């Protein structure tokens, strides 16, 4: 039954690797910290109204 365990471990490792790559892509939007803060502030103001 070690092969089943090995397959499961490989699956978990791959899922973690894929989720890390998705996180990295989301952050890289080309905005500086100040521009991102301004954009988020405007979005939150719209949600309040």
VMD Tcl script that builds the backbone (N, CA, C; Angstrom):
set m [mol new atoms 147]
animate dup $m
set s [atomselect $m all]
$s set {name element resname resid chain x y z} {
  {N N UNK 1 A 0.803 -1.205 0.000}
  {CA C UNK 1 A 0.000 0.000 0.000}
  {C C UNK 1 A 0.847 1.271 0.000}
  {N N UNK 2 A 2.133 1.145 -0.114}
  {CA C UNK 2 A 2.967 2.342 -0.107}
  {C C UNK 2 A 2.753 3.170 -1.357}
  {N N UNK 3 A 2.422 2.535 -2.463}
  {CA C UNK 3 A 2.207 3.311 -3.687}
  {C C UNK 3 A 1.011 4.239 -3.554}
  {N N UNK 4 A -0.025 3.778 -2.900}
  {CA C UNK 4 A -1.187 4.637 -2.685}
  {C C UNK 4 A -0.826 5.852 -1.854}
  {N N UNK 5 A -0.008 5.629 -0.835}
  {CA C UNK 5 A 0.429 6.736 0.010}
  {C C UNK 5 A 1.326 7.684 -0.775}
  {N N UNK 6 A 2.208 7.140 -1.583}
  {CA C UNK 6 A 3.110 7.968 -2.381}
  {C C UNK 6 A 2.309 8.831 -3.359}
  {N N UNK 7 A 1.302 8.248 -3.943}
  {CA C UNK 7 A 0.451 8.987 -4.879}
  {C C UNK 7 A -0.269 10.124 -4.157}
  {N N UNK 8 A -0.778 9.817 -2.960}
  {CA C UNK 8 A -1.479 10.838 -2.185}
  {C C UNK 8 A -0.541 11.976 -1.781}
  {N N UNK 9 A 0.674 11.651 -1.369}
  {CA C UNK 9 A 1.642 12.684 -1.000}
  {C C UNK 9 A 2.010 13.547 -2.201}
  {N N UNK 10 A 2.180 12.923 -3.351}
  {CA C UNK 10 A 2.504 13.674 -4.562}
  {C C UNK 10 A 1.345 14.588 -4.950}
  {N N UNK 11 A 0.132 14.115 -4.779}
  {CA C UNK 11 A -1.049 14.924 -5.092}
  {C C UNK 11 A -1.116 16.148 -4.178}
  {N N UNK 12 A -0.872 15.947 -2.881}
  {CA C UNK 12 A -0.893 17.064 -1.940}
  {C C UNK 12 A 0.204 18.075 -2.247}
  {N N UNK 13 A 1.384 17.578 -2.577}
  {CA C UNK 13 A 2.502 18.462 -2.899}
  {C C UNK 13 A 2.182 19.295 -4.139}
  {N N UNK 14 A 1.594 18.665 -5.145}
  {CA C UNK 14 A 1.248 19.365 -6.379}
  {C C UNK 14 A 0.162 20.411 -6.135}
  {N N UNK 15 A -0.827 20.083 -5.314}
  {CA C UNK 15 A -1.884 21.046 -5.017}
  {C C UNK 15 A -1.318 22.266 -4.298}
  {N N UNK 16 A -0.390 22.054 -3.368}
  {CA C UNK 16 A 0.235 23.167 -2.656}
  {C C UNK 16 A 1.051 24.020 -3.615}
  {N N UNK 17 A 1.766 23.377 -4.515}
  {CA C UNK 17 A 2.586 24.096 -5.494}
  {C C UNK 17 A 1.708 24.959 -6.403}
  {N N UNK 18 A 0.591 24.414 -6.841}
  {CA C UNK 18 A -0.304 25.166 -7.715}
  {C C UNK 18 A -0.951 26.334 -6.979}
  {N N UNK 19 A -1.335 26.143 -5.723}
  {CA C UNK 19 A -1.967 27.235 -4.986}
  {C C UNK 19 A -0.970 28.355 -4.714}
  {N N UNK 20 A 0.304 28.026 -4.500}
  {CA C UNK 20 A 1.321 29.055 -4.301}
  {C C UNK 20 A 1.519 29.869 -5.571}
  {N N UNK 21 A 1.472 29.227 -6.723}
  {CA C UNK 21 A 1.674 29.953 -7.974}
  {C C UNK 21 A 0.494 30.882 -8.258}
  {N N UNK 22 A -0.700 30.499 -7.861}
  {CA C UNK 22 A -1.871 31.349 -8.056}
  {C C UNK 22 A -1.762 32.590 -7.182}
  {N N UNK 23 A -1.289 32.426 -5.956}
  {CA C UNK 23 A -1.131 33.572 -5.067}
  {C C UNK 23 A -0.148 34.580 -5.643}
  {N N UNK 24 A 0.926 34.100 -6.206}
  {CA C UNK 24 A 1.933 34.989 -6.769}
  {C C UNK 24 A 1.403 35.784 -7.943}
  {N N UNK 25 A 0.599 35.172 -8.776}
  {CA C UNK 25 A 0.047 35.862 -9.940}
  {C C UNK 25 A -0.927 36.949 -9.519}
  {N N UNK 26 A -1.643 36.724 -8.464}
  {CA C UNK 26 A -2.638 37.691 -8.031}
  {C C UNK 26 A -1.983 38.973 -7.543}
  {N N UNK 27 A -0.884 38.873 -6.858}
  {CA C UNK 27 A -0.216 40.052 -6.319}
  {C C UNK 27 A 0.454 40.893 -7.388}
  {N N UNK 28 A 0.868 40.287 -8.440}
  {CA C UNK 28 A 1.654 40.996 -9.446}
  {C C UNK 28 A 0.731 41.725 -10.417}
  {N N UNK 29 A 0.158 42.830 -9.968}
  {CA C UNK 29 A -0.741 43.590 -10.832}
  {C C UNK 29 A -0.101 44.868 -11.355}
  {N N UNK 30 A 1.178 45.077 -11.077}
  {CA C UNK 30 A 1.898 46.209 -11.630}
  {C C UNK 30 A 1.669 47.528 -10.908}
  {N N UNK 31 A 1.007 47.501 -9.770}
  {CA C UNK 31 A 0.745 48.730 -9.032}
  {C C UNK 31 A 1.712 48.871 -7.863}
  {N N UNK 32 A 2.055 50.101 -7.557}
  {CA C UNK 32 A 2.874 50.344 -6.367}
  {C C UNK 32 A 1.979 50.203 -5.134}
  {N N UNK 33 A 2.598 50.192 -3.968}
  {CA C UNK 33 A 1.826 50.038 -2.734}
  {C C UNK 33 A 0.853 51.201 -2.550}
  {N N UNK 34 A 1.299 52.415 -2.853}
  {CA C UNK 34 A 0.435 53.586 -2.693}
  {C C UNK 34 A -0.739 53.543 -3.672}
  {N N UNK 35 A -0.470 53.150 -4.911}
  {CA C UNK 35 A -1.539 53.075 -5.907}
  {C C UNK 35 A -2.542 51.986 -5.542}
  {N N UNK 36 A -2.053 50.873 -5.038}
  {CA C UNK 36 A -2.942 49.784 -4.630}
  {C C UNK 36 A -3.812 50.232 -3.458}
  {N N UNK 37 A -3.216 50.941 -2.512}
  {CA C UNK 37 A -3.957 51.435 -1.356}
  {C C UNK 37 A -5.045 52.409 -1.790}
  {N N UNK 38 A -4.727 53.290 -2.717}
  {CA C UNK 38 A -5.701 54.252 -3.231}
  {C C UNK 38 A -6.844 53.535 -3.945}
  {N N UNK 39 A -6.508 52.561 -4.781}
  {CA C UNK 39 A -7.522 51.807 -5.513}
  {C C UNK 39 A -8.446 51.069 -4.547}
  {N N UNK 40 A -7.859 50.422 -3.541}
  {CA C UNK 40 A -8.660 49.683 -2.574}
  {C C UNK 40 A -9.553 50.617 -1.761}
  {N N UNK 41 A -9.039 51.796 -1.452}
  {CA C UNK 41 A -9.820 52.777 -0.714}
  {C C UNK 41 A -11.048 53.200 -1.515}
  {N N UNK 42 A -10.861 53.449 -2.806}
  {CA C UNK 42 A -11.982 53.837 -3.664}
  {C C UNK 42 A -13.009 52.717 -3.769}
  {N N UNK 43 A -12.553 51.498 -3.861}
  {CA C UNK 43 A -13.464 50.354 -3.942}
  {C C UNK 43 A -14.283 50.244 -2.661}
  {N N UNK 44 A -13.632 50.414 -1.513}
  {CA C UNK 44 A -14.340 50.318 -0.240}
  {C C UNK 44 A -15.353 51.450 -0.085}
  {N N UNK 45 A -15.035 52.639 -0.570}
  {CA C UNK 45 A -15.980 53.751 -0.512}
  {C C UNK 45 A -17.225 53.439 -1.346}
  {N N UNK 46 A -17.040 52.813 -2.486}
  {CA C UNK 46 A -18.177 52.449 -3.332}
  {C C UNK 46 A -19.043 51.387 -2.658}
  {N N UNK 47 A -18.420 50.484 -1.928}
  {CA C UNK 47 A -19.180 49.440 -1.235}
  {C C UNK 47 A -20.028 50.025 -0.117}
  {N N UNK 48 A -19.532 51.076 0.522}
  {CA C UNK 48 A -20.266 51.707 1.622}
  {C C UNK 48 A -21.527 52.384 1.095}
  {N N UNK 49 A -21.445 52.997 -0.062}
  {CA C UNK 49 A -22.592 53.720 -0.630}
  {C C UNK 49 A -23.561 52.793 -1.214}
}
mol reanalyze $m
mol bondsrecalc $m
mol representation Tube
mol addrep $m
